[in-house]
Amino acid sequence: MKAADILSACVMLALSAVVFAATRDQPYWADFAPGSAFAPFWIASAGVVVSIALIVGALRRQSNPPADWPDRRGLQRVALTAAGLWAIVVIAPVLGLIPAAILFMLFLLLLVVRRRLVPSLITTAITGALVYGVFSAWLGIAFPKGILGI
């Protein structure tokens, strides 16, 4: 497990470095709103912090427990989540990013983690409204729009 932790941390460090390098020419802040490098910078920074913590934890750990692989249900959840993320890539140009994200949230809550219908609908409605309100209405960030114009 120690080698797997170190290897995955090194991969995450490399990916974070790629994000830093790829967005170094993008503006961090643009007039009154975050620029195109804002989110990648903080996501890559978090990746570096988590990677370093994982490496330090692995090196300080005395025992080397075996890897705890997910059971069949866990693998199904991982596969469904990955399929849902790919579905966003496919349907976002058609429906728009916000409706695609709302459908993804419902998919995760109802089918992947098997939550009840009413709380899932309420959670998705509040989250969708907050994302739209903050980013589109307040900050004026233009999300990709689909055939619905949303």
Summary of the structure (lengths in Angstrom):
residues: 150
radius of gyration: 19.1
end to end distance: 45.6
largest distance: 56.6
contacts: 390
relative contact order: 0.10
helix: 71%
strand: 4%
